[in-house]
C-alpha cells in the first residue's frame, strides 16, 4: 500500500510541475506573439514613414531646384536593416526634411507636400504609441524571463531577453543604446 501511495504522490507532483511548465511556456508564447504583432505594426508604420519621405523627395527637388535631397533615404533603400536602425535613420531623414520645410516657403504652399507633412506627423504619433505598447510587452516578458522559477523555462526553451525600443537621443553617434 505504501508503494502505491508514494507512487501516487510522485505522479501528482510530476503532473503539477508539468502543468506549471506548460503554463509558463504558454505565457512566453503569448508574449512572443504579442511582440511579433507589435514589431509588425512598428515595421508597417516605419515603412509608411519611409514611403512618405521618399515621395517628398521629388516635391522638394521640384520646388527648391536642389538635387540629392534626403540622401539618407537613398542609403536606406540599398540596406537591409532592423526596425531599431530604420527608426534611427528615418529620424535623421525627418530632421533633414524639416530643415527643407523651414528653409523654403514654397513647400508650405504645395498641397502634396502639406499632405505628406500631415501624414508624417500622424506616423510620429503612431510610432510613439507603438513604441510604448512594445516596451510594455518587453517589460512583462523580461520580468518573466528574469524571475525565478520562470527563468528555468526560459533557459530550457533558450529564450533570450529582449531589448527595449526606447527612442534614445537619435542625434548622438551611439548606435547601441537600446537597453536590455
Secondary structure by P-SEA (a helix, b strand, c coil): caaaaaaaaaaaaaaaaaaaaaaaaaaaaaaaaaaaaaaaaaaaaaaaaaaaaaaaaaaaaaaaccccccaaaaaaaaccccaaaaaaaaaaaaaaaaaaaaacccccccaaaaaaaaaaaaaaaaaaaaaaaaaaaaaaaaaaaccccaaaaaaaabbbbbbbcccccccccccccccc
